[in-house]
Amino acid sequence: MTVLTNKHSVATLQPLDPMVAGSRRTLSEVVGAYVALTKPRIIELLLITTLPAMFLAADGFPPLWTALATMVFGTLSAGSANVLNCYIDRDIDARMRRTRRRPLARHQVSPRAALVFGVTLGVISTLGLGLTVNWLAAGLSLLAILYYVFIYSILLKRRTAQNVVWGGVAGCMPTMIGWAGITGRVDWAPLVLFGVVFFWTPPHTWTLAMRYREDYAAAEVPMLPVVASERRVAIENVLYTWATVLCSLLLWPLANVTPFYVGAAVVLGAVILWEAHRLLARVNAGLTGVALRPMRFFHLSNAYLALLFLAVAIDSLL
């Protein structure tokens, strides 16, 4: 910005300090930046898997206070993991078109402030779950944060194409947290739901990475679509989708579900498998890049997971 000087000095041009610029923002802009750090859209997906697990554990409506406390502090837990991920990945985010408008990449929040914010959310969420729900749910929540930060964000993401396969474990934990919040233990039913999210995560993420392959390549993140052929990605996409659907059906013999859930799982499974095979067919037909339309599968997989877990909740009421 231009610095005004007296007659004995020389006017100079100085770059605008982002922290100074940030101090002139309105309160709503500051709050919005911190909220954006938590990645609300990802939190929505995590909550979609938490509440139905609580319905299944309670075999109907879960206790209202327990459900509210689990959802509130579960939101803070997921927000903590996402904020700390933004802190670790701030250099990557600044280099990718898809993420360069995130608060740290735009210098709307300082790295130190983001780190303090993420740790604070983690402490509040863990203590909150422990004091209002139970300490098993709190421990699982803390484990999810630590896994996402240290195993996925730091250890796996920049080193291996299997990053989202094993890193996705953190995103599976809400099923266990929801169940533990009601029962105080871990059983086979939440492990099946854990498995559904585990197998669902790689194809969901890989199709997004197919669309933004150049972004990940520029940031030197070895996502599978960056280091492997489109055909291999499409084949693995099909295999993991089959694993997702078959795992979803295990809930029938291992939990007290009705034919309603089984029917919903079969229909939803058929739809998502059809799209996975269509993607492979487009690859085999010689189509590449945008013509593959990988985002069709990405958006459909979002709907699949939401509707499948909605079926779990509804089935618990029948």
Secondary structure, DSSP 4 states (H G I P E B T S, - for coil): -EEP--TTS--EE-PPPHHHHHHTS-HHHHHHHHHHHT-HHHHHHHHHHHHHHHHHHHTSSPPHHHHHHHHHHHHHHHHHHHHHHHHHTHHHHHH-TTTTTSTTTTTSS-HHHHHHHHHHHHHHHHHHHHHHT-HHHHHHHHHHHHIIIIIIIIIITTT-TTHHHHHTHHHHHHHHHHHHHHHSS--HHHHHHHHHHHHHHHHHHHHHHHHTHHHHHHTT---HHHHS-HHHHHHHHHHHHHHHHHHHHTHHHHS---HHHHHHHHHHHHHHHHHHHHHHHHHHTT--GGGG-HHHHHHHHHHHHHHHHHHHHHHHH-
